[in-house]
Amino acid sequence: MANVVAVFRGWAKALKRQVLVIHCIGRDPRTPLAAKVIAVLVAAYAFSPIDLIPDFIPVLGLLDDLVIVPLGVLLVMRLVQDAVVRDARDAAEAMVDRPVSRWMVVAIIAAWCIALAASVTWAMRVWRP
């Protein structure tokens, strides 16, 4: 069981690297609008500390990252030109060694909290007796 989890963690780490490429594709002016929107959503989900299934749940916790993120990466890669993908890979390699932005983590958590609060508020209005 521990070996399976280690394999999933390795795949998840490789996917995080691909998400950096997707992030760079989303910022490229040559990228079509639809691909930009999908790229932003995939990157936000992958880099977000909040998952649909928490990572501490064995196997299932990493499964959402290994299904949702690769499908998004594949879709974005098919929507953009090869030259954009090559340039994005080069830019992502330069970004790998940068330190993590603590302020961005705070911003992502705040965005999730606001979205959750808005969802709860909406649900309370809709289902109020």
N, C-alpha and C positions, 0 to 999 in steps of 0.2 A: 504494500500500500504506500509506503514512504517513497518507493522508487517511482510510482505513478505520479505522486504529487511533485516530485523533483522534475520529472519530464514536463508536466504541465507548467511548472514555474519557469522552466527554460523556454518553452514556447511563448509564455506570456511576456518574458523579457524581450524576446525577438520581436514580438508584436509591438511592444512599446517603442522599439526603434523604428518600426515601420510607421507608427503613428506620428513620429517626428517628421517623416517624409510627407505624410498626409497634411500635417500642419503647414509645412513649407509650400505644398501645392496649393493649399487654401489661401495663402498670402500672395501667390504669384498673379500678376495682372493678366497673364495669358489664359488663366483657368476660367472656364465657363461658369456662370452664376450657379447653376444647379450643382456642379461639382464642388464649388466653394461652400455652399450650404451643407452638403453632405460631409465634406472634409471637416468643417467646423464642428458639426455634431459628433462625428466619430472621434475627433481629437479631444473634445470636451468630455465625452463619456470615458475615453481611455485614460485621460489624465486626472479625472475627477476622483477624489478619495471615496466617493459614495458609489457603490455598485448596486445593480438589481439584486444580486445574491452576494452577500459579504464574503470576502476572500478567506476568512478564517474557517468557513465551512469546508471540510475536506472534499476535494474533487469538484463538487458543484460550485464552490465559490470561484474557482478559476474557469469553470466551463463557460460562464457568460462572456468573459473576456475572450475566450478562445472560439466563440461562435459569432457574437455581434461585431466585434472589432474586425476580424478578418473579412467578413462579408462587406463591411463598410469600406475597408481598404481596397478590396477587389473592385468594388463599384467605382470608387474615385479613380483608381488607376485606369479603368476602362473608359472613363469620361474625359480624360485629358490626353494631350499629345505626348509622345515619347520624349521630346526635348524638355518638356516641363518636368517630367518625372526624373530625368537625368539631373537637371539642375537642382531639383528638390532633394535628391539623394546627396548631392555634394553639400548643400546647405545643411542638411540634417547631420551629416558627419561632423561638420564644424560645431554644431550645437550640442553634440553628445557630451562633450567635456565641460560644458558650462555648468556652474552651480545652479541648484534649484532655487527658484524665487519663492520665498516664504509669503510674500504679499499676494502672489498669484494663488497660492493654496488658500489663503484667507478669502480672496475674492471668489473662488470657486465654491467654498463652503457657504459663503454668504448668499451666492446665487441659488444654491440648492435650498437653503433655508427659506429664502423668499419664495421660491417656486412651491415648496411644501406648504408654506403659510397660505399662499394664494389658492392652492388646491383644496386645502382644508376649509378655507373661507367659502369657496365656491360650493363645495360639497355640503356644507352646513346650510347654505341658502337654498340649494336645490332639494335637499331631503328634509327640510324643516316641516314638521307636522302642522 
